[in-house]
Amino acid sequence: MDNLSYTDRAVSKLRLYTSNGIIPGINLITSYETKNNPLTMQTIEKIIEFYFLQN
């Protein structure tokens, strides 16, 4: 999300999704990264555990 135009498009899409009932964290899994803060396997594993492996 380092690129401002990319970030603007991403936020616009999230607003569109939300207006159509697709809610981040509820029925849309999202992740974020920047050049200085890349997405890690540890984060991916935690997301999978939270959404798919909990009772």
TORTORKOL-551924 format. One record per atom (N, C-alpha, C): residue in three letters; x, y, z; atom name. Coordinates in steps of 0.1 Angstrom, whole numbers. Example, Ala and Ser with C-alpha at 12.3 -4.5 7.8 and 13.67 -1.06 7.14 Angstrom:
<atoms>
@code ALA&c1 132&c2 -57&c3 78&site N $
@code ALA&c1 123&c2 -45&c3 78&site CA $
@code ALA&c1 132&c2 -33&c3 78&site C $
@code SER&c1 128&c2 -22&c3 71&site N $
@code SER&c1 137&c2 -11&c3 71&site CA $
@code SER&c1 129&c2 0&c3 79&site C $
</atoms>
This chain:
<atoms>
@code MET&c1 8&c2 -12&c3 0&site N $
@code MET&c1 0&c2 0&c3 0&site CA $
@code MET&c1 9&c2 13&c3 0&site C $
@code ASP&c1 21&c2 11&c3 -5&site N $
@code ASP&c1 30&c2 23&c3 -6&site CA $
@code ASP&c1 26&c2 33&c3 -17&site C $
@code ASN&c1 19&c2 28&c3 -27&site N $
@code ASN&c1 16&c2 36&c3 -39&site CA $
@code ASN&c1 2&c2 43&c3 -36&site C $
@code LEU&c1 2&c2 56&c3 -36&site N $
@code LEU&c1 -10&c2 64&c3 -33&site CA $
@code LEU&c1 -22&c2 60&c3 -42&site C $
@code SER&c1 -20&c2 59&c3 -55&site N $
@code SER&c1 -31&c2 56&c3 -64&site CA $
@code SER&c1 -36&c2 42&c3 -61&site C $
@code TYR&c1 -27&c2 33&c3 -58&site N $
@code TYR&c1 -32&c2 19&c3 -55&site CA $
@code TYR&c1 -40&c2 19&c3 -42&site C $
@code THR&c1 -36&c2 27&c3 -32&site N $
@code THR&c1 -43&c2 28&c3 -20&site CA $
@code THR&c1 -57&c2 34&c3 -22&site C $
@code ASP&c1 -57&c2 44&c3 -30&site N $
@code ASP&c1 -70&c2 51&c3 -33&site CA $
@code ASP&c1 -80&c2 41&c3 -39&site C $
@code ARG&c1 -75&c2 33&c3 -49&site N $
@code ARG&c1 -83&c2 23&c3 -56&site CA $
@code ARG&c1 -88&c2 12&c3 -46&site C $
@code ALA&c1 -79&c2 8&c3 -37&site N $
@code ALA&c1 -82&c2 -3&c3 -28&site CA $
@code ALA&c1 -93&c2 2&c3 -18&site C $
@code VAL&c1 -92&c2 14&c3 -13&site N $
@code VAL&c1 -102&c2 20&c3 -4&site CA $
@code VAL&c1 -115&c2 21&c3 -11&site C $
@code SER&c1 -115&c2 26&c3 -24&site N $
@code SER&c1 -127&c2 27&c3 -32&site CA $
@code SER&c1 -134&c2 14&c3 -33&site C $
@code LYS&c1 -126&c2 3&c3 -36&site N $
@code LYS&c1 -132&c2 -10&c3 -38&site CA $
@code LYS&c1 -138&c2 -15&c3 -24&site C $
@code LEU&c1 -131&c2 -13&c3 -13&site N $
@code LEU&c1 -136&c2 -17&c3 0&site CA $
@code LEU&c1 -150&c2 -10&c3 3&site C $
@code ARG&c1 -151&c2 3&c3 -1&site N $
@code ARG&c1 -164&c2 10&c3 1&site CA $
@code ARG&c1 -175&c2 4&c3 -8&site C $
@code LEU&c1 -171&c2 0&c3 -20&site N $
@code LEU&c1 -181&c2 -6&c3 -29&site CA $
@code LEU&c1 -185&c2 -20&c3 -23&site C $
@code TYR&c1 -176&c2 -28&c3 -19&site N $
@code TYR&c1 -179&c2 -41&c3 -13&site CA $
@code TYR&c1 -188&c2 -39&c3 -1&site C $
@code THR&c1 -185&c2 -30&c3 8&site N $
@code THR&c1 -193&c2 -28&c3 20&site CA $
@code THR&c1 -207&c2 -23&c3 16&site C $
@code SER&c1 -208&c2 -15&c3 6&site N $
@code SER&c1 -222&c2 -10&c3 2&site CA $
@code SER&c1 -230&c2 -22&c3 -4&site C $
@code ASN&c1 -223&c2 -33&c3 -8&site N $
@code ASN&c1 -230&c2 -44&c3 -13&site CA $
@code ASN&c1 -231&c2 -56&c3 -3&site C $
@code GLY&c1 -228&c2 -53&c3 9&site N $
@code GLY&c1 -229&c2 -63&c3 20&site CA $
@code GLY&c1 -217&c2 -72&c3 22&site C $
@code ILE&c1 -206&c2 -69&c3 15&site N $
@code ILE&c1 -194&c2 -76&c3 17&site CA $
@code ILE&c1 -185&c2 -69&c3 27&site C $
@code ILE&c1 -185&c2 -74&c3 39&site N $
@code ILE&c1 -179&c2 -66&c3 50&site CA $
@code ILE&c1 -165&c2 -72&c3 54&site C $
@code PRO&c1 -155&c2 -63&c3 53&site N $
@code PRO&c1 -141&c2 -68&c3 57&site CA $
@code PRO&c1 -142&c2 -73&c3 72&site C $
@code GLY&c1 -136&c2 -84&c3 74&site N $
@code GLY&c1 -135&c2 -90&c3 87&site CA $
@code GLY&c1 -147&c2 -99&c3 90&site C $
@code ILE&c1 -158&c2 -98&c3 83&site N $
@code ILE&c1 -170&c2 -106&c3 85&site CA $
@code ILE&c1 -171&c2 -116&c3 74&site C $
@code ASN&c1 -173&c2 -112&c3 61&site N $
@code ASN&c1 -174&c2 -121&c3 50&site CA $
@code ASN&c1 -164&c2 -118&c3 39&site C $
@code LEU&c1 -153&c2 -111&c3 43&site N $
@code LEU&c1 -142&c2 -108&c3 34&site CA $
@code LEU&c1 -129&c2 -108&c3 42&site C $
@code ILE&c1 -120&c2 -116&c3 39&site N $
@code ILE&c1 -107&c2 -117&c3 46&site CA $
@code ILE&c1 -98&c2 -108&c3 38&site C $
@code THR&c1 -91&c2 -99&c3 46&site N $
@code THR&c1 -82&c2 -90&c3 39&site CA $
@code THR&c1 -68&c2 -91&c3 46&site C $
@code SER&c1 -58&c2 -87&c3 39&site N $
@code SER&c1 -45&c2 -85&c3 45&site CA $
@code SER&c1 -38&c2 -73&c3 38&site C $
@code TYR&c1 -28&c2 -68&c3 45&site N $
@code TYR&c1 -22&c2 -56&c3 40&site CA $
@code TYR&c1 -7&c2 -57&c3 42&site C $
@code GLU&c1 0&c2 -50&c3 33&site N $
@code GLU&c1 14&c2 -50&c3 34&site CA $
@code GLU&c1 20&c2 -37&c3 27&site C $
@code THR&c1 32&c2 -34&c3 31&site N $
@code THR&c1 39&c2 -23&c3 25&site CA $
@code THR&c1 53&c2 -28&c3 22&site C $
@code LYS&c1 61&c2 -20&c3 15&site N $
@code LYS&c1 75&c2 -24&c3 12&site CA $
@code LYS&c1 82&c2 -26&c3 26&site C $
@code ASN&c1 80&c2 -18&c3 35&site N $
@code ASN&c1 87&c2 -19&c3 48&site CA $
@code ASN&c1 80&c2 -28&c3 58&site C $
@code ASN&c1 68&c2 -32&c3 55&site N $
@code ASN&c1 61&c2 -41&c3 64&site CA $
@code ASN&c1 54&c2 -52&c3 56&site C $
@code PRO&c1 62&c2 -62&c3 51&site N $
@code PRO&c1 56&c2 -72&c3 42&site CA $
@code PRO&c1 47&c2 -82&c3 49&site C $
@code LEU&c1 38&c2 -88&c3 42&site N $
@code LEU&c1 30&c2 -98&c3 47&site CA $
@code LEU&c1 38&c2 -110&c3 51&site C $
@code THR&c1 37&c2 -116&c3 63&site N $
@code THR&c1 46&c2 -127&c3 67&site CA $
@code THR&c1 38&c2 -140&c3 67&site C $
@code MET&c1 45&c2 -151&c3 67&site N $
@code MET&c1 38&c2 -164&c3 69&site CA $
@code MET&c1 32&c2 -165&c3 83&site C $
@code GLN&c1 38&c2 -159&c3 93&site N $
@code GLN&c1 32&c2 -159&c3 106&site CA $
@code GLN&c1 18&c2 -152&c3 106&site C $
@code THR&c1 17&c2 -141&c3 99&site N $
@code THR&c1 4&c2 -134&c3 98&site CA $
@code THR&c1 -6&c2 -142&c3 90&site C $
@code ILE&c1 -2&c2 -148&c3 79&site N $
@code ILE&c1 -11&c2 -156&c3 71&site CA $
@code ILE&c1 -16&c2 -168&c3 80&site C $
@code GLU&c1 -7&c2 -174&c3 87&site N $
@code GLU&c1 -11&c2 -186&c3 96&site CA $
@code GLU&c1 -21&c2 -181&c3 106&site C $
@code LYS&c1 -19&c2 -170&c3 112&site N $
@code LYS&c1 -28&c2 -165&c3 122&site CA $
@code LYS&c1 -42&c2 -162&c3 116&site C $
@code ILE&c1 -42&c2 -156&c3 104&site N $
@code ILE&c1 -55&c2 -154&c3 97&site CA $
@code ILE&c1 -62&c2 -167&c3 95&site C $
@code ILE&c1 -55&c2 -177&c3 89&site N $
@code ILE&c1 -61&c2 -190&c3 87&site CA $
@code ILE&c1 -66&c2 -196&c3 100&site C $
@code GLU&c1 -58&c2 -195&c3 110&site N $
@code GLU&c1 -63&c2 -201&c3 123&site CA $
@code GLU&c1 -75&c2 -194&c3 128&site C $
@code PHE&c1 -75&c2 -181&c3 127&site N $
@code PHE&c1 -87&c2 -173&c3 132&site CA $
@code PHE&c1 -100&c2 -176&c3 125&site C $
@code TYR&c1 -99&c2 -176&c3 111&site N $
@code TYR&c1 -111&c2 -178&c3 103&site CA $
@code TYR&c1 -115&c2 -192&c3 101&site C $
@code PHE&c1 -105&c2 -201&c3 101&site N $
@code PHE&c1 -109&c2 -215&c3 96&site CA $
@code PHE&c1 -107&c2 -226&c3 106&site C $
@code LEU&c1 -98&c2 -224&c3 117&site N $
@code LEU&c1 -95&c2 -235&c3 126&site CA $
@code LEU&c1 -101&c2 -233&c3 140&site C $
@code GLN&c1 -107&c2 -223&c3 143&site N $
@code GLN&c1 -114&c2 -221&c3 156&site CA $
@code GLN&c1 -127&c2 -228&c3 156&site C $
@code ASN&c1 -132&c2 -232&c3 167&site N $
@code ASN&c1 -145&c2 -239&c3 168&site CA $
@code ASN&c1 -156&c2 -229&c3 169&site C $
</atoms>
